[in-house]
């Protein structure tokens, strides 16, 4: 936006002011291209996977923890709805270690 303000004041600023080896017009072009590429990477609303890409990750961690609890039959009250919490992760990791650790 600052480059646009400079261009509105005097368009020669974009051509004659250099930062490093390039003038401000080059930086405006690179930023515009980066913005366009980033915008193209966002999911479209008509995309069939749109809902999946906008999930609530904190809620998903709690749901997955409840799925694990359906198999282990263990879910303390302090873990309910807190699958995203570091304390919950540490307590869970202390109780259920990775099987790869058994082979090491």
Backbone torsions as a table, in degrees:
resi	resn	phi	psi	omega
1	UNK	NA	-32.2	178.7
2	UNK	-64.8	-38.1	177.7
3	UNK	-65.1	-36.0	177.8
4	UNK	-66.6	-36.5	177.0
5	UNK	-64.8	-44.4	177.4
6	UNK	-60.9	-41.2	179.8
7	UNK	-66.1	-34.3	178.7
8	UNK	-69.8	-35.0	179.8
9	UNK	-71.5	-52.0	-177.9
10	UNK	-156.2	117.1	-176.4
11	UNK	-70.2	-18.3	178.6
12	UNK	-69.8	-20.7	178.6
13	UNK	-60.2	-39.9	-178.5
14	UNK	-65.0	-30.2	-177.3
15	UNK	-90.2	-32.7	-170.8
16	UNK	-101.7	-19.4	178.7
17	UNK	-88.0	126.7	-178.8
18	UNK	-114.7	139.0	172.9
19	UNK	-121.3	115.1	-172.3
20	UNK	71.8	-130.1	-180.0
21	UNK	-97.9	-4.4	-173.4
22	UNK	-119.6	152.3	177.4
23	UNK	-84.3	171.9	-175.4
24	UNK	-66.9	-25.9	177.1
25	UNK	-63.9	-37.6	177.1
26	UNK	-62.8	-45.9	179.0
27	UNK	-62.6	-38.4	177.5
28	UNK	-63.5	-39.5	178.0
29	UNK	-66.2	-43.4	179.9
30	UNK	-65.2	-43.2	179.0
31	UNK	-66.0	-38.8	177.2
32	UNK	-64.2	-42.2	178.2
33	UNK	-65.8	-41.7	178.7
34	UNK	-62.8	-42.4	178.5
35	UNK	-62.6	-43.1	-179.1
36	UNK	-65.0	-42.3	178.8
37	UNK	-65.2	-43.9	178.8
38	UNK	-62.7	-39.3	179.1
39	UNK	-67.4	-35.0	178.9
40	UNK	-68.7	-24.7	-179.4
41	UNK	-80.5	-14.2	178.0
42	UNK	-70.6	141.5	-179.7
43	UNK	-69.3	144.1	178.5
44	UNK	-85.0	155.2	-177.8
45	UNK	-69.7	-22.6	178.1
46	UNK	-89.2	4.4	178.1
47	UNK	-71.7	129.8	-179.4
48	UNK	-64.9	-19.9	179.9
49	UNK	-98.7	13.3	-175.9
50	UNK	-60.3	-44.0	-178.5
51	UNK	-64.7	-37.4	-179.2
52	UNK	-67.5	-31.1	-177.7
53	UNK	-81.0	-12.7	-178.7
54	UNK	-111.0	28.3	-178.3
55	UNK	-66.8	157.6	173.8
56	UNK	-88.2	103.6	-172.9
57	UNK	-66.0	-32.6	179.0
58	UNK	-66.7	-40.3	177.7
59	UNK	-67.8	-38.2	179.2
60	UNK	-61.0	-38.4	179.4
61	UNK	-65.1	-37.9	178.7
62	UNK	-69.2	-38.7	178.3
63	UNK	-64.9	-43.2	179.2
64	UNK	-64.7	-36.6	177.0
65	UNK	-64.5	-37.5	176.4
66	UNK	-68.1	-33.2	175.7
67	UNK	-65.1	-41.5	176.9
68	UNK	-63.4	-39.0	-179.7
69	UNK	-65.2	-28.3	177.5
70	UNK	-67.1	-24.2	177.6
71	UNK	-91.4	-37.1	-176.9
72	UNK	-90.5	-15.7	-177.7
73	UNK	58.0	35.3	179.4
74	UNK	-142.5	116.7	176.3
75	UNK	-152.1	95.2	180.0
76	UNK	-62.8	155.4	179.4
77	UNK	-61.6	-30.1	-179.5
78	UNK	-69.9	-16.1	179.7
79	UNK	-93.2	-18.9	-174.3
80	UNK	-62.5	123.1	179.3
81	UNK	72.6	8.3	-179.1
82	UNK	-125.0	41.6	178.6
83	UNK	-66.3	-20.3	-178.1
84	UNK	-86.4	-12.2	-172.7
85	UNK	-77.7	138.8	179.2
86	UNK	-64.1	-35.5	179.0
87	UNK	-62.7	-42.1	178.1
88	UNK	-63.7	-41.7	179.9
89	UNK	-63.4	-42.3	179.7
90	UNK	-65.1	-42.8	178.8
91	UNK	-65.1	-42.1	179.2
92	UNK	-64.1	-44.6	-179.1
93	UNK	-65.1	-33.0	178.3
94	UNK	-68.6	-33.5	-177.7
95	UNK	-85.4	-38.6	-175.9
96	UNK	-122.0	93.3	-177.9
97	UNK	-83.0	157.8	177.5
98	UNK	-64.9	144.2	179.0
99	UNK	-68.1	-24.2	178.8
100	UNK	-63.0	-27.1	178.8
101	UNK	-68.1	-25.6	179.2
102	UNK	-70.0	-26.7	-177.7
103	UNK	-91.2	-13.7	-177.2
104	UNK	-79.6	NA	NA
